[in-house]
Amino acid sequence: MGGLPAKLVFAGEVFSEEWRSLLGRRTGSANICFDSASLYGTADGGVLGNETPYSVAIRRWLADRPDAARALFGESRLPTLVQYDPASRFFEVHDATLVVSGASSVPLLRYHIADKGGLVAFAEMQEFLRGYGVQSHTELGLPADFRPRALPFVFVFGRADFTVSYYGANIYPENVTVGLEQPQISAWATGKFVLQTRETADGDKELHIAVELLPGVEPAAEMVPAIAESVKNQLLRLNSEFANYTPAERQLPQITLHGFGDAEYFPVGVKHRYTRR
């Protein structure tokens, strides 16, 4: 007798669609658009918006089309994309950050969340998709009889102070995450890393990434070049600044491997930071 199918609910940090697919495979999901949802909220305002099958399908479509995602969101990284009910929440954008008003135990009036993000109206999203040739929901991986609710979208990058500057290119942790979540690499690594730039003895810059290995996994000779190449390929695919600004001979990151819970980079019980200055 089989168990009940798993349904996944997320909250907090932005994650990649590669990670969602990995969890879908491990839980035996038949359609991850219907089996997972991320919540967007604050301690003061509660849940402000949530993923729907429609927003998940759109985000997964955009994950395979970095140019379209950049045109819609204005950055070389994929934000959380949720829908919200304008009858209970009212979003505004102020200096590229989100402001919300809404009824709660303590009413919020233009509450500045300080999350970097933006808004897309429902009709605007449909027009955008049609502009890229999407004429039906089946092209997004949804059933032919699916009917989305006509609710507006809010997208959220999170706090804006976690980028690393490298040869004038902004390197986002979200770009590196995709490189570590490729099938071969995810068999070795937890997905945690620390991204920073260093200066070489010759005065040049190098991009350094400390990678945490899964419990019980020992470093092996093939891991470093495989991880470096995977991260480089995803940076070139997802980040146009990296592809255009970084000299070709400096695009391969320097990788160091660290055991699970390494005290210097990945101390247990401490909120992890993905970048260092």
C-alpha positions in Angstrom: 0.0 0.0 0.0 1.6 3.3 -1.1 1.8 6.4 1.0 0.2 9.7 0.4 1.9 11.9 -2.3 4.3 14.5 -0.9 3.4 18.2 -1.2 6.2 20.7 -0.6 5.7 24.1 1.0 8.7 26.5 1.0 9.4 29.9 2.7 12.4 32.1 3.0 15.3 32.3 0.6 15.1 32.3 -3.2 15.9 28.8 -4.7 16.6 27.6 -8.2 14.3 25.5 -10.4 17.0 22.9 -10.6 16.6 22.4 -6.9 12.8 22.2 -7.2 13.2 19.6 -9.9 15.7 17.6 -7.7 13.2 17.5 -4.8 10.4 16.6 -7.3 12.4 13.6 -8.5 13.2 12.5 -5.0 9.5 12.8 -3.9 8.1 11.2 -7.0 6.2 14.2 -8.0 4.0 13.8 -11.1 3.7 17.5 -11.7 5.9 19.7 -9.5 3.9 22.8 -10.5 1.0 21.4 -8.5 3.0 19.7 -5.8 5.1 22.6 -4.5 4.5 26.2 -3.5 6.7 28.9 -1.9 5.2 31.5 0.4 6.3 35.1 0.6 5.7 37.0 3.8 7.0 38.9 6.8 6.7 38.5 10.5 4.7 41.7 10.7 2.4 41.1 7.7 2.0 37.3 7.6 1.7 35.7 4.2 1.7 38.4 1.5 1.6 36.2 -1.6 2.2 32.6 -2.6 3.2 30.6 -5.6 0.4 29.1 -7.7 0.7 26.4 -10.4 0.6 29.2 -12.9 3.4 31.2 -11.3 5.5 28.1 -10.8 5.1 27.1 -14.5 6.0 30.6 -15.7 9.1 30.6 -13.4 10.2 27.2 -14.7 9.7 28.4 -18.3 11.8 31.5 -17.6 14.6 29.4 -15.9 15.3 27.9 -19.3 15.3 31.3 -21.0 17.6 33.7 -19.2 17.2 36.4 -21.9 13.4 36.4 -21.4 13.8 36.5 -17.6 16.2 39.4 -17.8 13.8 41.3 -20.0 11.0 40.7 -17.5 12.8 41.2 -14.2 15.7 43.5 -15.2 18.4 41.3 -13.7 20.6 38.3 -14.4 19.0 36.2 -11.7 15.7 34.5 -11.2 13.5 35.9 -8.3 10.7 34.3 -6.4 7.5 34.8 -8.4 4.2 34.7 -6.5 0.6 35.9 -7.0 -1.3 37.9 -4.4 -4.9 39.0 -3.7 -5.2 42.8 -4.2 -8.3 42.8 -2.1 -6.2 42.1 1.0 -2.8 43.3 0.1 -1.7 46.4 -1.8 1.9 46.4 -3.2 3.9 49.4 -4.4 7.5 49.8 -5.6 9.7 52.5 -4.1 13.3 52.8 -5.4 13.2 49.2 -6.7 12.1 47.9 -3.3 8.7 46.6 -2.2 6.2 48.5 -0.1 3.0 46.9 1.2 -0.3 48.0 2.8 -2.8 45.6 4.3 -5.1 44.6 7.2 -3.5 42.5 9.9 -3.4 42.5 13.7 -1.4 45.7 13.3 -2.5 47.4 10.1 0.3 48.0 7.6 0.4 51.4 5.9 3.1 51.6 3.2 5.3 49.2 5.1 8.8 49.2 3.6 9.8 45.6 3.4 13.2 46.5 1.9 13.1 43.5 -0.4 14.3 44.2 -3.9 11.5 43.3 -6.4 8.7 44.5 -8.6 5.1 44.0 -9.8 3.6 42.5 -13.0 -0.1 42.8 -13.7 -1.9 39.6 -14.8 -2.7 41.0 -18.3 0.9 42.3 -18.6 2.3 38.8 -17.8 0.0 37.2 -20.4 1.0 39.8 -23.0 4.7 39.2 -22.2 4.4 35.4 -22.7 2.5 35.9 -26.0 5.4 38.1 -27.1 7.7 35.1 -26.6 5.5 32.8 -28.5 3.6 31.2 -25.6 0.0 30.8 -26.9 -1.4 28.2 -24.5 -0.9 26.8 -21.0 0.3 23.5 -22.3 3.4 25.2 -23.6 4.2 26.0 -19.9 3.7 22.3 -18.9 0.1 22.8 -17.6 -3.0 20.8 -18.5 -5.1 22.1 -21.5 -8.1 22.7 -19.2 -6.1 24.7 -16.6 -7.5 28.1 -15.9 -5.3 30.4 -13.8 -6.8 33.0 -11.4 -6.4 36.5 -12.7 -4.3 37.7 -9.8 -1.3 40.1 -10.1 2.2 39.0 -9.6 5.0 40.2 -7.3 8.6 39.2 -7.8 11.2 39.2 -5.0 14.9 39.1 -5.2 15.4 39.4 -1.5 17.9 41.8 0.1 20.2 43.5 -2.3 23.5 43.4 -0.5 24.8 39.9 -1.3 26.4 40.4 -4.7 30.1 40.2 -5.4 31.7 42.5 -7.9 34.2 40.8 -10.3 35.7 42.8 -13.2 32.7 45.1 -13.1 30.2 42.3 -13.2 27.7 41.7 -10.4 28.0 38.0 -9.5 24.8 36.8 -7.7 24.8 33.7 -5.4 21.7 32.6 -7.3 23.8 32.1 -10.4 26.4 29.9 -8.6 23.6 27.9 -7.0 22.4 26.6 -10.4 26.0 25.4 -11.1 26.0 23.4 -7.9 22.6 21.8 -8.5 23.5 20.1 -11.7 22.9 16.3 -11.3 26.6 15.2 -11.1 27.6 18.0 -8.7 24.5 17.6 -6.4 25.7 14.1 -5.6 28.7 15.6 -3.9 27.7 19.0 -2.5 25.1 20.2 -0.1 24.5 23.4 -2.1 26.1 25.7 0.5 29.0 27.8 -0.6 30.9 31.0 0.1 31.6 33.3 -2.8 34.3 36.0 -2.7 36.9 37.7 -4.8 40.6 37.4 -4.0 43.8 39.1 -5.3 46.5 36.9 -6.8 50.2 37.4 -6.2 50.3 39.2 -9.6 47.7 41.7 -8.6 44.9 40.1 -10.6 41.5 39.1 -9.4 40.2 35.6 -9.0 36.7 34.3 -8.2 36.9 32.0 -5.2 34.1 29.6 -4.2 34.3 27.5 -1.0 32.0 24.5 -1.5 30.5 22.3 1.3 30.5 18.6 0.7 27.7 16.2 1.8 28.2 14.3 5.0 30.5 11.3 4.4 31.7 12.6 1.0 35.5 12.9 0.8 37.3 15.2 -1.7 38.3 13.6 -4.9 40.5 14.8 -7.8 37.7 15.0 -10.3 35.5 17.2 -8.1 37.3 20.5 -8.4 37.5 20.8 -12.2 33.9 19.5 -12.6 32.5 22.0 -10.1 34.5 24.9 -11.6 33.3 24.1 -15.1 29.7 23.7 -14.1 29.6 27.0 -12.2 31.4 28.8 -15.1 28.9 27.4 -17.7 25.9 28.6 -15.6 27.5 32.0 -15.1 28.0 32.4 -18.8 24.5 31.2 -19.5 22.7 33.3 -16.9 24.8 36.4 -16.3 25.4 38.6 -19.3 27.7 40.9 -17.3 29.9 38.0 -16.4 29.9 36.8 -20.0 30.8 40.2 -21.4 33.0 41.9 -18.8 35.1 39.1 -17.4 38.3 38.2 -19.4 38.0 34.6 -20.7 41.2 33.6 -18.8 39.5 34.7 -15.5 36.1 33.1 -16.0 36.9 29.7 -14.4 36.4 30.1 -10.6 38.8 28.7 -8.1 37.2 26.0 -6.0 38.0 24.7 -2.6 36.2 21.8 -1.0 35.3 21.7 2.7 33.8 19.0 4.9 30.2 19.2 6.1 29.9 21.8 8.9 33.4 23.2 8.3 34.0 25.7 11.2 35.6 28.4 9.0 33.0 28.5 6.2 30.0 26.5 7.2 29.6 26.5 11.0 26.6 24.6 12.3 23.8 26.6 14.0 24.7 29.9 12.4 22.7 31.6 9.6 24.7 31.0 6.5 26.0 33.9 4.4 26.8 33.1 0.8 29.2 35.9 0.1 32.2 37.5 1.8 33.8 40.8 1.0 
